[in-house]
Amino acid sequence: MGEFWEQTDAVGRAVALALLAMSVAAWVVILWKTWLLRRVRADIGRALPAFWDAAGWSAGAQRVQALDREQLLTPLVHAAAPDAQAARGTLAAVAEPEARLTRALRDALHQGLARLQQGQVLLASIGSTAPFIGLFGTVWGIYHALAGIAGEGALSIDRVAGPVGEALIMTAAGLAVAIPAVLVYNLHGQWVSACEAELEGWAHDLRALALGPRAGDRAEAHLGAGAGADVGAGAAARGAVAPGA
């Protein structure tokens, strides 16, 4: 590799530096994202049972906040809290409680999922482009080597084999950069999908829990209003029949 670096020109060195930068970036994302997703999966596995075992909403929220190290679950609890209200004088305050709750949970869920997706695009880009960048470096290295040999006027298999073999290292380097990025991208994709399913399911459960008492109160009020109307209609009907009798 040292001889290749000395013999190649600025284009070949730029390709080698690009592959080196992509490799460093990929491994930084791999290590950081693996650490993050492992923490999130552990937090979800501990925080959700702790919330449902709590005596009340406040106690459950405190348990979730204590176990949520990456702050992905706490925003959902705050969004669905019974005392959460929209600012007065805004369109959010005019909307129905169900609509406000759905919007708040959706925004909190999207923010959490965006954090989980960070780094995936970079790994996919590196995995798909690094082999071609390495191949370009190989082609350019072979061209540069053959041009140098042709300029010297002496052509033999020994003179060709060395520079061409060194140029092929760029293809191997591109594959070495791309393969870990692709493998870890697929693994992280499975972990992100599992976390996303857990978060979406819990957001649905929080919505049902938050709307339970409110929906019950509205149903009772509606039934009471309907019963009052029926009683009033019956009394009016009896009053209308009484004079004729």
TANORJO-V369647 format. One record per helix or strand. SS is the DSSP state (A for helix, B for strand). FROM is the first residue (numbers start at 1). LEN is the number of residues. If there is no record, write none. Layout:
BEGIN
{{SS/FROM/LEN} {SS/FROM/LEN}}
END
This chain:
BEGIN
{{A/2/6} {A/10/43} {A/57/11} {A/74/6} {A/91/4} {A/97/21} {A/120/33} {A/157/11} {A/169/74}}
END
